[in-house]
Amino acid sequence: MFGLGLPEIVIILIALVILFFGGKKITELARGIGRFTGEFKKGKMEIEKEIKAAEGEIKEPPQKNRK
């Protein structure tokens, strides 16, 4: 694309974001993205725990009362 590599395009995009949003808004945006990422990871770990717990319940054979 116009002889530009990925690093050059990234630098241009960062400069445009700074121009459009300003320094203060960028920090707020980054903080929000960080919180979202953290919440996403927590949710992912909870879902994985639930799946593993369900797998453990499925693998254990049901106990029959024999008399």
Secondary structure by P-SEA (a helix, b strand, c coil): cccccaaaaaaaaaaaaaaaccaaaaaaaaaaaaaaaaaaaaaaaaaaaaaaaaaaaaacccccccc
